[in-house]
Amino acid sequence: MLLYWWPRCSTCREARQVLYARGVRPEERDYFADPLTRDELRDLAAGAGGIRRLVATGSPSFRRLGRPLEDLTEAELEAHVLAEPRLLRRPLLRTSGDRVLVGARAIREAAT
């Protein structure tokens, strides 16, 4: 398992704590300190069901794009997420398979 998180994010810290409380100690990656490559982002998107599921549409960073999610191509979304990691929903948890859990709620539910 690999937890993609940002230590400054309280939601990420809470999800991590839930995992730890359940005895789950995934590898961890701060994707702000160690940015994702295009291939890594594509791999995460494939495991999550598409790049659109990874985009934090409620974030100020997304609103600054000034376009609805539906109007952006996958290539545009990739470029935006790679340039601005705050566009990525967090945290993300790659399970032992190819599945990627997106967001704290999905991680909490899987940990129970």
Secondary structure as GFF3:
##gff-version 3
##sequence-region A 1 112
A	DSSP	beta_strand	2	5	.	.	.	ID=ss1
A	DSSP	alpha_helix	10	21	.	.	.	ID=ss2
A	DSSP	beta_strand	27	30	.	.	.	ID=ss3
A	DSSP	alpha_helix	38	48	.	.	.	ID=ss4
A	DSSP	three_ten_helix	51	54	.	.	.	ID=ss5
A	DSSP	alpha_helix	60	65	.	.	.	ID=ss6
A	DSSP	three_ten_helix	69	71	.	.	.	ID=ss7
A	DSSP	alpha_helix	74	83	.	.	.	ID=ss8
A	DSSP	three_ten_helix	85	87	.	.	.	ID=ss9
A	DSSP	beta_strand	92	94	.	.	.	ID=ss10
A	DSSP	beta_strand	100	102	.	.	.	ID=ss11
A	DSSP	alpha_helix	104	111	.	.	.	ID=ss12
###
